[in-house]
Amino acid sequence: MINGWMTRHNFPETREAEKPRLARILLAIVGLVIVYGHLDAVIDIDRAEINDREAFALGHRRYNQLTTIEWLASLVYLATTLSAWRHVDAVKPLFN
């Protein structure tokens, strides 16, 4: 949302960074969808049980790893965004 606002209001720093960022987000979503598919395959919803405990444990571990990586990446993104905003604010005034 903020990046969209910055892009529409001529902050070229954000325009150049949008494509790789979008690719990383899509890659993370694809990873989670794949892990979800593996987890879904070993859970029997009708009987409310897990068919293959080892496969479920591996899938659950991968899911936790992916979400942890995404969480850490969001913290890095937050820090770099705040740093970029400080740099942009220091270089040019927001309103002329």
Secondary structure, DSSP 8 states (H G I E B T S, - for coil): -HHHHHHHTT-HHHHHHHHHHHHHHHHHHHHHHHHHHHHHHHEETTTTEES-HHHHHHHHHHHHHHHHHHHHHHHHHHHHHHHHHHHHHHHS-S--
